[in-house]
Amino acid sequence: MYPRLKNLYHSSLKDKRFDTIIIGSGLGGLTTAVLLAKAGKKVLVLEKHYVPGGFTHTFKRKKMVWDVGVHYVGQMSDKDGLLRKSFDYLTDNKLKWADIGDVYDQVIIKGDTYDFVKGIQNQIKQLIHYFPNEEIAIRKYFDLVEKVASNSKWFFGERAMPYWLSNTLGYFFRKKFYKYSDRTTYDVLSELTNNEKLISVLSAQCGNYGLTPKQSSFGIHAMVVEHFIDGGNYPIGGASSIHKYLIEELEKHGGELALKADVKNVIIKNNKAIGVLMQNEDQLFANKVVSNAAHNTFKNLLVMN
Ligand SMILES: Cc1cc2nc3c(=O)[nH]c(=O)nc-3n(C[C@H](O)[C@H](O)[C@H](O)COP(=O)(O)OP(=O)(O)OC[C@H]3O[C@@H](n4cnc5c(N)ncnc54)[C@H](O)[C@@H]3O)c2cc1C
């Protein structure tokens, strides 16, 4: 399907004026782009790869499709849940999900297999079955996961509040989450138990956020565990369906996507981002610039010009 000629970057884009330029067409960039386009804004997404979608890329080998990143997402079975409703809105109900079954994760440590089963009570029961002497620690762990995940909603909610409110009351919304986000997963777990095997099993989902238990924040760990607690769902058609339907929706609402569009840096004037400089030295301007290029933004794109 890609690269589609119509999506390849062309210098004529520099003659247009955009409300928002978005750097990167990963899930974050495309979500922002669709929301803005649906709100009537003129949006341009610049993607340096010749395939859009970031970690929703897939590739084909011998008729089989392989996902490079996203391979399951939680909370998609609840049609009335916020996350599911968000995806439905963003893809105009086109993206469909398949339940991946009662066991959504499987951990194998030194030949022993541990299933992660759907539903918090089922999972507690299953873990007590594996570690009968650790019932208290297991129950305390899940209480803590639920508490910290719930506090994270206040933390993120505060980000969306008006400046005056966040400036005056923000601290109180953030502080409960900071208490655990500032501690490592290993640190918190080893307070609950000294059973290293149980700690390993409880931390095994760290593959989802990419840091070891001694490096990761317990706040993020708790959010990920809670996210999958009721099971996982697979995007029908593979991870690339996610970006495919997002792009369809973006273009339906007048947004544009340019591939092979490598941003060299963000143009800053009077401490405000006013546009981007491309690798070919084209300059593109917009009222707002949003970067979805994660740490690349701070490492490479914010050169003071
Ligand atoms: C191996 C792996 C497995 C994962 N599995 C899951 C999972 O099963 N479920 C789940 O929910 N999450 C999973 N994740 C996490 C999830 O994939 C990511 O959190 C999410 O896709 C990140 O999206 P993003 O938009 O922030 O960034 P990205 O997907 O990284 O997108 C950033 C985009 O910016 C582009 N870009 C960068 N610099 C520039 C530039 N200068 N100019 C133009 N474009 C630029 C990049 O090419 C890229 O397309 C997994 C991650 C990995 C690595």
The ligand as an ORCA input file, in Angstrom:
! r2SCAN-3c Opt
* xyz 0 1
  C       8.708     -3.937     20.441
  C       7.555     -3.118     20.968
  C       6.354     -3.737     21.256
  C       5.281     -2.984     21.734
  N       4.083     -3.606     21.981
  C       3.013     -2.894     22.375
  C       1.744     -3.514     22.546
  O       1.590     -4.683     22.312
  N       0.704     -2.767     22.966
  C       0.842     -1.423     23.221
  O      -0.167     -0.784     23.587
  N       2.028     -0.802     23.053
  C       3.105     -1.506     22.631
  N       4.321     -0.896     22.436
  C       4.393      0.537     22.676
  C       3.785      1.302     21.501
  O       4.188      0.711     20.295
  C       4.267      2.734     21.544
  O       4.035      3.287     22.817
  C       3.543      3.630     20.536
  O       3.343      2.984     19.314
  C       4.410      4.869     20.385
  O       3.780      5.743     19.506
  P       4.374      7.192     19.287
  O       3.442      7.879     18.373
  O       4.648      7.839     20.575
  O       5.822      6.994     18.637
  P       6.376      6.198     17.383
  O       5.494      5.067     16.998
  O       7.803      5.922     17.706
  O       6.322      7.266     16.201
  C       7.256      8.295     16.052
  C       7.342      8.602     14.559
  O       8.112      9.792     14.398
  C       8.888      9.638     13.225
  N      10.000     10.591     13.308
  C      11.014     10.611     14.211
  N      11.853     11.646     13.976
  C      11.341     12.308     12.905
  C      11.762     13.455     12.177
  N      12.868     14.135     12.515
  N      11.015     13.866     11.120
  C       9.876     13.186     10.769
  N       9.454     12.087     11.408
  C      10.160     11.643     12.467
  C       9.331      8.173     13.284
  O       9.774      7.708     12.006
  C       8.053      7.503     13.757
  O       7.228      7.105     12.681
  C       5.407     -1.606     21.947
  C       6.632     -0.983     21.643
  C       7.703     -1.733     21.159
  C       8.993     -1.037     20.840
*
